[in-house]
Amino acid sequence: MAGRGVFQLRFPVVAASAAVLIFIVSSHVAEASRMMNLCSHTAYPSLCRPLVKRITNPRRATHRTIQALEAKTKLAIADAARFKNGNQAIATCYATLGDAVYNLANAKKSIRKRDVMALNTFLTAAVSDYGVCVEGFIDANQVNTVQNVAVDLRKISSNCLSLSTLI
């Protein structure tokens, strides 16, 4: 009879432990799923995932992506500044990247104010700024590091705009 008593004591403990383990695993899977779902709404999920890792709130994911875009754009401006003299495509890109930083700063203000319409307007303008930069290189038949960065910035800004529509 002693074995039966031990079974009666162990079974509830094992069952409770299994339930807790299942809950923990399912919450991690659900969190990963929500993150994946955010990025699945974007055109370039592989560029989205590293920026919004562990973020499940679309507003926070959009804000984080704007911050990353702003930082990457400032680096691109510094790179373009070195080559803008004598190269019209880079000079144009330099100017439009400056416009993009302005639009991203206003987008961050809009997200803090919870003004989704203004947020989407400023993000759309930033996407357009990056597009003008990329088109300038295409028109000039140029491929260089500034253009390669501008292409990635355009893709990330497109993702950012997609994330903002989930707010």
N, C-alpha and C positions, 0 to 999 in steps of 0.2 A: 503494500500500500504506500510505502514511502516514495516509490518511483512515480506513482500517480499524482501525489501531492506536489512533487517537484515539477511535473509536467504542467499541472494547473497553475503553478507560480510562474514558470518560464514562458508559457504560451502568451499571456497578456504582455509581458515585457518584450518578447520578440515581435509580437504584432504591433505594439506601440512604436518600437524602434523602426520597423519596416514602414509604418505610416509616416513617421517623421522623415525618414530617408526619401521616400517617394515625394513628399511635400517639398523638400529642399531641392531635389533634382528637377521636379516639375516647375518650380519657381525660376530656376536658372534657365531652363529650356524656354519658358514663357518669356523671360527677359530677353534672351537671345532672339527669340522669334519676333518680339516687338521691334527690336533694333533692326533685324533683317527686313521686317515689314516696312519700316521707315525708308530704308535704302532701296527697297524694291519699287518704290514709287518714283525713283529717280532714273534718269537716262544712263547714268554711269555709276552703278552700285559699287564697283571696285574702288572708285575714288571717294565714295560716300562713307563706306564702312570705317576706314581708319579715322575719319574726322568725328564720327558720332558714336564711337565705341562706348558701350554701356549707357548710352542716353536713349531713353524711350519716349521722352516728351518732345513732340514736334517743335514746340517753341524753343526749347533749349537746344535741340539739334540744329535748328536754323541759326540761332545765335552763335553757336560754336562754329558753324560753317562760315558765317560772316566774319568772325574773328580770324579764322584761318586764312580766308580769302584776303582780308585786309593785310595781314602779315606777309603773305606770299606776293601780293601786289606791290607792296613797298619794296620788297627785295627785287622784283622785276623792274621797278622804276630805277633803282640804283644801277642795275645792270644795263638798262637801256640808256641811261645818262652817259655812260662811257662811250657809246657808239652812235649817239644821235646826230652828231655833226657830220654832214656829208652823206647821210643816208636818210632819205625822205620817209621810207617805211618805218624805220625805227623812231624818227622824230615824231611821226604821227602817232605811233604806238605809245611813245613816252607821254604825249599829251592826253591821250584817251585813258591811259592807266591812271593818270592823276584824276581825271573825271570819275573813274571807277572808285577810287579811294573816297572821294567826296560822297558818291552815291552809297557806298557801303557804310560810311559814318552815319549818314542820314537813315539808312535802313536799321542800324543798331538803335538809334534814337526812337525810331518808329516801333521797334519790337518792345522796347522798354515802356513805351506809352500804350502798347497793345493796339496800335493803329495798323491793322492788317492791310488795309487798302494802300496806305502810304508805303508800308513795308514792301508790298508787291510792286509798287510803282518804282521805288528806288532799286530794287533788285532787278527789275526788267531793264532799267537804264544801265545798270552795271553789266548785265549780260550783253546789251547792245554795245557798250564801250569795249568790252573784250572782243566782240565780233568785228568791230571796226578795225581794231588792231590786227587781228588775224587776216581780215580781208586785204588790208594794206600790203601784207607780205605776199599773199596769193597774187594780187594784181602786179606786184613787182617781181614775181617769180623768184622770191628769196626764201631760203630756209636757213635759219640760224637759231642760236640759243634763245634769243628774245622771243622769236616766233613760237618755238616749242613750248616755252613757259606760258605764253599767251593762249595757246591752244588748251593747255591744262586748266588755266584760270577760267576760260570760257566754259569748259565742261563742269568745273566745280561750281561756278556761278549758276549754271543751268540746274544742277542738283539742288543748290540752295533755294532757288525759286520754286522748284518742285516741293521741297520740304516745307516752304512757307505756305503752300496751299493746303497743307494738312493741319494748320493751326486753327 
